[in-house]
Amino acid sequence: MRLQAVAYLVMALLVADSLRAESPPPVVTPPSESQAAANGIRTITGKYLILCTDVPSGPEVDQLPALFDLAVPQWCEYFGVDKEKAAHWQARAYLIGDHRRFASLHLLPPGREDFVNGISMGAELWLHDQPTPYYRRHLLLHEGTHVFMESFLGGCGPGWYMEGIAELFGTHRLDEKTHDLTMRIMPKDRTEVPMLGRIKLIRDSVAQHHILSLPEVMRLDNRVQMNNESYAWCWAAAKFLDSHPRYRGRFRGLSKYVEEPNFNDKVRRDFDADWNDLQAEWQAFVVTLDHGFDFERMAIDFQKGQPLVGPSRPIDVSAERGWQSSGVWLEANQTYKVTASGRYQIAAEDIDGKKQAWPCEPGGVSIVYNDGHPLGMLLGAIHTGAESLANDAMSFAEPIPIGLQAIFKPTKSGTLYLRVNDSAAKLDDNRGSLAVTVERVADAERK
């Protein structure tokens, strides 16, 4: 229990306090290497990074400039910066073990000597040493994103974008054999990003019915110290927009606005054509967020439904995708019956080296639950096409448990969307589909 408590305390403190300077900060004048060495500080020089540190020598520390060197070409490509323009650029980093050593040489960030975890000013960055090699690298890449953007784009944009994009690049994978660096990853599990905790924080907020809308995320301000939950929401927004097949092109183009004071207005304009769908899909994303989230299969193809003509309408629902439009528009205060049938595969597990399928029917597998409902159960949601609160009844955040059959009366008109209940990270081993029928019924038929 003591170790777990320490882990959570550390996670709570692992927040980069990259507070934005209102004016260009003074530049720290580094001492000579002999002066630094006399105070136990050594210098490691890479192509793009000069690292000054008093942390004991070891592969995980000594290779940090090489890690930074791998990141720079990736930043250039993402932000559209000519690599030749960055060819002779160098940032300077201070990795601090003993705060007093750096203070004695005036090597701390001017005016922010008491920073908590990490901070950047211009092309300089300061990092307190971290308890895990992963988070030490994460913090370097996070702050490195800031200094790269400041150096080549002239700014980092408002707080949510500045911290979201830095968290996006900080979340990385380093291949132990090839030493290849992959940034902007969706972590496969907790062990891949020890003590990061971003996904857990979002899931905890959802469980407490505290869901930030995109406009609320966009109002987060890092000119004051943000808490760990705020960083989680910034990362989630950046990861969602950067990974979604319909939104990522526009999101990656936002960097051209980072110097403009009306950045958020430009975001709203660029996404205006599908702003309401975007907010609904954000809602669907955060309530199903998990390690390994499958953005391609979970992407919603928004198609407005048509009112029922005739007694009923048949629909085919794939077990291999997230929310799917039924093509049916439901009227508020009318009663509908949704009936489902069929058998499909909801999972496959390895047994003696062979894949064993889990068969399922629309009622779900009652021995396994996902997000409060049986695994594989048919769920429904109503999308009005208008901006809506995250916790509206029958929305993507509060779906309708349909199973084999459900009768309900919507309080708002909208398109019926359907999906089988499964983790957003585990759709790849589902197979098949189920047949669904939607019909209007009289109130007297309600059970």
N, C-alpha and C positions, 0 to 999 in steps of 0.2 A: 504493500500500500504506500510506503514511504517513497519508493522509486517512482510509482505511478504519479504521486502528488508532485514530485519534482519535475517529472516530464511535462505535466500540464502547466506548471508554473513557468517552465522554460518556454513552452509553446506560446503562452500568453505574452511573454516578453519579446518573442521573436517578431518584432514589427519594425520595419525600416522606417525611421522617422525622417523621411526626405522632405522636410518642410521647405517650402519654396521661398527663395530669397526675393524680396521686393526690388533689390538693386544688385548690380554685380558685386559679388563678395570679394574681399581682399584675397590675394593669392598667398599661400604659405610658402616661405622661402626655406627650402630644405637645407639642412646642414651638410657639410662635407661628409663623405663616407667614413672618414676617420673619426669625426665627431660623433656620428651616429653609432659607429661600432664601439666607441668608448662607453656609450650608454646602452649597449646590448642590442642595438638595432642594426639589422643587416639589410642589404639591398639586393633584390633579384630583378633582373631586367629582361623583359620579353620584347617582342617586336612592337606591340601596342601598349604595353603596361610596364611601368616601373613600380615595383612593390617594395615598400619599406615595412619591416615587421620585426618584432621581438619574439614572435612565437617560435618555439624550437623547430629546427630543421627536420623535415620529413617529407616523403613523397606527396602527401595530400596538400601540404603547404607550399612546397617548392615548385609544384607544377601549376600553381594558380595563374602566373603570367601566361603560360602556354594555353590554359583554358580560356583566358581572355582573348588570346590571339585567335582561337577557334571561333569565338563569338563575333568578332568584328566583321568578317565577311558576311555572316548571316544577318547582322544588323544592316549592313550596306544593302544587301539584296532586298530585305523587307521594306526598308524606308526609301529605297530608290536613290541611294547615294553611290556615286561613282567610286569604285574601289581605289582608283588612282588618286582620288581626292583625299582618301584616308591613308594613303601609302606611308606617309611620314608622320602621322598623328600618334601621339602618345598620351595616355592618361597616367595619373599617379595615384596609387592606392596606399593607404596606411592600415595595416592589419595589426590591431592592438591587443596585446596580451596584458601588459602592465600599463595602465593609464598614466601613471606617474612618469614613466620614462619619456613618453611623448610630450607630456606637459612641460617637463624640464627643458625641452628643446623647442618649445613653442610650435609643436607640430600638430596641434589639435585644431579643428575648424574654428576660425575666428568668430567669436560671439556665440558659438554653439558647443563649447567645450564639454558640456554635460550631456551630450546626445546619448540616447539610450542604446541603440543597436547599430545603426548605419546611417550615413548621411552623405550627400554629395553637394559640391559647389563647383560650378564651372566644369573643368576637366579633372577635378580631384575628388577622391572619395575616401571615406573613413569607415572602417569596420571594426567592431569589437569581435574578438575571436568567438567562435560558436562551439557548442558541445558536440556537434556531429559534422563529419566532412561534407555531407550533402548540404546542410544548411549554410555552412561556410561558403560553399560554391554558390548556392542560391542567392545569398546576400550580395556576393561579388557581382553576379550577373544582373541582379535587380538594380543595384546602384550603378553598375556599368551601363545599363540601358539609359539611365538618366544622363550620365555624362556624355554618352554618344549623341543622344538627342539634342542636348544643349549645345554641343560642339558643332553638329552638322545641320540641325534643323532650326536652331535658334531658340528652342524652347521645348517644353514637354506637354503643353496643353493643361486643361483644368485638372483638379485633384483626382477625380475618378479615372480619367484616361491616363494621366501620368502614372498613378500607382497601379492601375489595372494592366497597362502595357508592360510595366516593369515586372510585376508578378507573373505575367504571361511568359516573358523571356526567362525569368528566374526559375520557373518550373521546368526542369531539364532532366535529361537522361545522359549519363556518361558511360559508354561501353568500357568495361574493365579490361577487355582484351585489346580492342582496336583503339581505345581512347577517343572514339568519335563522339562529338557533342551534338545532341539533339535538344533544341529549346522549344518552348511552347507545347510541351507534351500534355496529354491527359493522363495523369498517373494511373497505372494499372491496379495498384493497391496501395495501402498505407505504407508498406515497407519500402516502396520505391522512393518515397519522399518523407523520410522520418522527421517527425515533429512539425511538418508543414501545417496540417490540420485545417486547411481551407474548406474542404468538402464537409468535414464533420461540423464545422461552424455553421455552414449553410443548412445542413440537415437538422441541426439542433434548432435553428431559427424557424424552419418550416414546421417542425414538431410543435413549436410554441405558437404557431399561427402568426408569426412575425415575418412576413415576406415583403421585401422591398421591391417596389415597381422599378422599371428602368428610369423613369424621371426622378425617383427618389435616390437611386444610385448615382445619377448624374449630378445630384446636388451635394454629394459628399465632398468635403473640403479639407485638403491636406495642409492648409495654412495654419491649422491647429492640429495638435497631435491626434491622429486617428487611432482607434482601438483595433484589435485584431479582427473583430467581426467586420469592421468597415473594409479592411484590406481583403477579406474573404469575398465580400460583395463586389468590390472592384475587380478582383481576379475573375470571378464568375461571369461578370458582364463582358469582360474582354475575351475570355475563353469562349463563351457562347457566340459572340459576334464574329470572332476570328475563325471559328471552326465550322459554323453553319454554312452549308453550300449556297444558300440564297443570300446571305448577308456578308460573307467574309470579304468579297471584293470591295464593297463600299466601306466596310470597316477599315480595311488596310489602306484605303485612300484618305482616311481622316488625318493622317500625319501632316498633310499639307496645310492644315488649319492651326497647327499648334501655337503659332505666334499670335493668332487672332483672338481678341477678347470675347467675341461672340461664337466661340467654338461650339457650344451646345446648340445654338441656333442653327449652325451649319449641319450638325448631326441630325437635328429634327427635320431639316429640309431634305437632306439626302435620303432619309428613310420615310419621307412623307407618304409616298405611294402605298406603302404597306405597314404604316406605323401601328395601326390597331392589331393587325395580324402578328406583327413583331412582338407587341406587348403580351398578347395571348400565348405566343410560343415561348416567350421568356418565362411566363408563369408555368407552362408545362415543363420547361427545362428544370427550374429550380426545385420543383416538387418531386422530380424523378432523378435528380443529380446523384451520381454514384461514380466511384472509381471505374475507369474504363468506359465511360459514357459513349455510346455509339451515335455520333452526330448524324451520320448518313442515314441510318435506319430510323432514327427518331425525328428526322426532319418532317414537318407537316406540310403536305401539299394542300393549301387552303382552296377549297372549292365550295362556293356558296350553294346550298341546297335549294331544291324546288319544293313547293307545297305538294302534299300528297294528292294525286289524282287517281280515283279508284279506291278500292277497299284496302290495299296494302302494296308494299314495294319490297322486292327481294334485294339483298345486298350481300356481297362477298367480302369478308374481312380477312386479310392476311395475318397469320400469326407471327410473321417475320418482321413486321414494322410497328412503329408507334402509332400515334393517332392518325386515323384515316377518315376522310369525309364520307358520310353515308349517302350524300347527294339529296338528303331529305331535309326540308325546312319545317321545323316544328313551331306551331303557333302557341303563344302564351295562353294559359288557362284552358287549353284543350287537353284531353286525356289521350295518351298513346300507350300502346302495348308493343314491346319489343321482344321477339322470340328468337332464340338461337339454337342451332343444332350442328352436329358434325364432330369429327375427331381429328385431332392435329397433334403435332409433337411440340411440347412446351420446353423440353430440355433434353440433353443427352449426357450421360456420365460414363466415365471409363470404368469398365468392369473386366478385370483380367486382360487388359490390353485391347478390349473392344468397346466401341461406343454402343451403349444401351439407351434406346429412346425412351422418353417419358411420354406415354400417350395422355391425352387430355380431352375433356369435353368442356363446353362453355361454362359449366358450373365451377370449374377449376379443380385443382388438386388440394384437397382440404388439409392434408398433412403438412403442407408447406405454405407459408404466407409471405406475401411481398407487399409492403406498405399498407398493411391492415386488411388485405383481402386475399383469398386463396390464389395461389399461383395459377396462372392461366385463365382466370375468370374473365368473362367479357365485361368491359367497363364502357360507360358512355359519358359524354360531356357535350354541353351545348355552347357553341361559340356564336355570340350575337353579331360579331363584326364591328362592335363598338368598343371603346375603352371600358374595361370592367375592373372591379376590385379583385385582388388575388384570391380571396376566400369566398367568392360568390358560390352559392349552392349550385350544383350541377355544372360547374366550370371545370377546367383542366386541373385546378387545385383541389376541387371537391367533387370527384367523379361519381357517377351513378353506378352502383353495383347492379349489373343486369343479370349475369349468369345465364341460366336457361330461359328465364323470362322475367320481365319487370313491367309494371304498369305505373306510370307517373304523369304528373301534370306540370309542365314547365311554367315558371313564373315570368320568364322572358322568352321572346321569340328568338330563334336562331337555328343554325345548322347543327344537326346531330353528328358528332364524331364518335368513333368506336375504336377500341384496341383491346388486345388481350393483356392481362396483368402480368408483367414480367419486369425484371430489372432492365433498365436502359443500357446496361452493359452486357446483357446476356441474350440478345435477340438472334445472334448468329447461329445458334444451334436449334432454333425453332423451325418447323416445317409445316406446310399445309395452310388450310384456311377453314373458316366456318361460315355457314349460311345463316343470314339474319333476315328477319322480316319485321317491318315496321308498319303498324296499322293504327288508325284512329278508332277509339272505342268510346262508348257512352260511359258516363260516370257510374252508371249502375253496374257496369262490368268490373269495376275496380275491386280488387281483393284486399 
